[in-house]
Amino acid sequence: MSAFLDIRNLEIFRQKHKVLSVSQLLVERGEVLAVIGPNGAGKSTLLLALSRLLPVDRGEIFMDGQSVQQINPLAFRRKLGLVLQDPLLLDHTVFENVATGLRFRGEAQRIVRQRVDAWLERLAIQHLRDRPAHRLSGGEAQRVSLARAFVLEPELLLLDEPFSALDAPTRIRLVDDIQALLQTTHTTTVFITHDLDEALRLGQRVAVLIGGQLRQVGQPQSVFSAPADPDVAAFVGVEMVIPAEVRSGQDGMLTVRTSAGSDLTLIGDAAPGQAVYVCLRPEDITLWPEDDIPLSSARNTLHGAIQRILPQGALLRVVIDCGFPVTALVTRLSAQELSLVEGKRVSASFKASAVHLIKRQ
């Protein structure tokens, strides 16, 4: 069975500069694809191309096996639901805003009333039914915008960072509600975000755009734990990307030597002499007093002096100079128990399975 959405050899230029390049990207019917990447990566450009609000310079986009360029524009618009970061509501009541698309389609008043009220209920804004749009909070306005899209029962829902302008508590509640709605409606969705937590929550798969290029597509945990290249690794939170070379290997267990001369043991597939990047996350590092390391399953231990201790929410970010910077996240209680201060020497340990290996060209 072919994918519902099939993007092939897509290229978009601005002033002769290529801003987006996607060789192929598939979205199955009913799937939620989260497109992630830093600001300026080309995420919104991709969404505008999918909605035909931005012309494509090269390549094709197929929907349900048909090139979207061959679909009548009005018929194509009827297949879409589009929600932007700014709700862009009309100066009418909440009910009239949600009903707008249905009225354009000539639906009977009875159908309009039933469907609008149903979606006001599902998005918990029924009590706002008669309120003017200009009197809504940011979260309320975005719920109205989402109801306006869902009420049309679109074949393809496009969400362009719809939660980014909201405060944290409002955003969390709305993400919870949208997750439940997408699971029950099975609406094919392309969700643009730079927030990794949102991508993990909502995306059945994630596509990583960096520098206008599609770098990696896969299951969220696969992409986050096994990034395809150093740029993807840095974006998904792999803060330590350490150049190294494979020294030896047996039965899937490798010994590599870092650029600082440290030998590490890790799980991977590479031949001796292969240049690699060793990727580590701060949450996989455990700190110990330098001369008091207990027996554990961690095969790797590095030694160094603490350079900086920085707050990060309920945790502390500890940066150690081990010939290259090693960052660990510890609780405040652990920091007190270990008497962590800048300049103190400590040991940083981690398991062989915690390391992700990227081959260098």
SULTA-V970621 format. One line per field, one symbol per residue. ss: DSSP state (H for helix, E for strand, L for the rest). phi: phi as a letter, one per 20 degrees, with the letter a starting at -180 (. if undefined). A space follows every 50 residues. Layout:
ss = ???
phi = ???
This chain:
ss = LLLLEEEEEEEEEELLEEEEEEEEEEELLLLEEEEELLLLLLHHHHHHHH LLLLLLLEEEEEELLEEHHHLLHHHHHHLEEEELLLLLLLLLEHHHHHHH HHHHLLLLHHHHHHHHHHHHHHLLLHHHLLLEHHHLLHHHHHHHHHHHHH LLLLLEEEEELLLLLLLHHHHHHHHHHHHHHHHHHLLEEEEEELLHHHHH HHLLEEEEEELLEEEEEELHHHHHHLLLLHHHHHHLLLLEEEEEEEEEEE LLEEEEEELLLLEEEEELLLLLLLEEEEEELHHHLEEEELLLLLLLLLLE EEEEEEEEEEEELLEEEEEEELLLEEEEEEEHHHHHHLLLLLLLEEEEEE LHHHLEEEELL
phi = .fffccdclfccdclmdfdbbcfabdcffneddeedqfgnfoffffffff emecfeebnbcdclndfffeeggfffgfedcccdfeglefecfggfffeg ffffemffgffgffffffffffelcgfegdefffdeffffffffffffef felffcddddlfdfeefgfffffffgffgffffeelffcddebdefffff fdefccdddcmmdfeacrfgffffecffbgffgffenefdcdfbcfeaab lndddcdffeneecdbeacaegnffcdedcdgfeeddcggdbdffbefed cdcadfebccfbmfdcedddednbfddcdcfffffffelfbfnfebdddb fffeeddcfef
